[in-house]
Amino acid sequence: MACPRCSALCSDTAIRAPGDLWNTICIARAKLADGTLAHASENSTATPNFYQVASGQEWGRPFVFRFHCTECRQAFVLELAGDREPSASWRAEAASLLNPNRPQ
């Protein structure tokens, strides 16, 4: 279960329009900036990197970015998949990825 700090981010969202993807990227960027989210270690080798995408570059390529809440460790994924018919989503990962020291 997510903590109060990240609970508003826990709705799984199928992103259908470029404007919706941009809004989701902006929310993730803001939550990184305010310390609610942190990059997961898998992002260190991601191409393109999150900040390239968040600055409006590298929109033509699929990506997967993983984040976690800095308080409860709830994991989140932002994904753009597919080249011909792209689909995007924001989702909270399964509870098994939560901090094992935090009561569920």
C-alpha positions in Angstrom: 0.0 0.0 0.0 1.3 3.4 -0.9 1.9 6.1 1.7 0.1 9.5 1.8 3.0 11.1 0.0 2.6 9.0 -3.2 -0.9 7.7 -3.0 -2.2 10.2 -5.7 0.2 8.6 -8.2 -1.1 5.1 -7.8 -3.8 5.2 -10.4 -2.9 3.1 -13.4 -3.4 5.2 -16.5 -3.4 4.2 -20.2 -2.1 7.3 -22.0 -3.9 7.8 -25.3 -2.8 11.2 -26.6 0.5 13.0 -26.8 -0.8 15.8 -24.5 -1.6 13.3 -21.9 1.8 11.7 -22.1 3.4 15.2 -21.8 1.2 15.9 -18.7 2.3 12.6 -17.1 6.0 13.3 -17.8 5.6 16.8 -16.2 4.0 15.3 -13.1 6.8 12.7 -12.8 9.4 15.5 -13.3 7.7 17.6 -10.6 7.6 14.7 -8.2 11.3 14.1 -8.8 12.0 17.7 -8.1 10.1 17.9 -4.9 11.6 14.6 -3.6 8.5 12.5 -3.7 10.0 10.2 -6.3 13.5 9.0 -7.1 14.8 7.3 -10.2 15.2 3.5 -9.9 18.6 2.2 -10.6 17.5 0.6 -13.9 17.2 4.2 -15.4 20.9 4.7 -15.3 21.4 2.9 -18.6 18.1 3.9 -20.2 18.3 5.4 -23.7 16.9 8.0 -24.0 17.2 9.2 -20.4 14.2 10.6 -18.6 15.5 14.2 -18.7 15.9 14.1 -22.5 12.3 13.0 -22.8 11.1 15.5 -20.2 12.8 18.3 -22.1 11.0 17.4 -25.3 13.8 15.5 -27.0 13.8 11.8 -28.0 10.0 11.5 -28.3 10.2 9.1 -31.2 11.7 6.2 -29.4 10.1 3.7 -26.9 11.2 4.0 -23.3 10.6 2.5 -19.9 11.4 4.6 -16.8 11.1 3.3 -13.3 10.7 5.4 -10.2 10.0 4.8 -6.5 8.6 6.8 -3.6 11.3 8.1 -1.4 9.2 7.4 1.7 7.6 4.0 1.2 9.5 2.7 -1.8 6.3 2.1 -3.9 7.5 1.5 -7.4 6.1 3.2 -10.5 6.6 2.7 -14.3 6.2 5.2 -17.1 6.4 3.4 -20.5 6.1 4.3 -24.1 6.0 1.1 -26.2 5.7 0.3 -29.8 6.9 2.0 -32.9 4.0 1.7 -35.4 1.1 2.0 -33.0 2.6 3.6 -29.8 0.9 3.1 -26.5 1.9 4.6 -23.2 1.1 4.0 -19.6 1.8 5.1 -16.0 1.3 2.4 -13.4 2.1 1.5 -9.9 4.0 -1.8 -9.6 2.9 -4.8 -7.6 3.0 -4.6 -3.8 5.9 -7.0 -3.6 8.2 -4.2 -4.6 7.3 -2.1 -1.6 9.6 -1.6 1.3 9.5 -4.9 3.2 10.0 -3.0 6.5 6.8 -1.0 6.1 3.5 -2.6 7.2 1.2 -3.3 4.3 
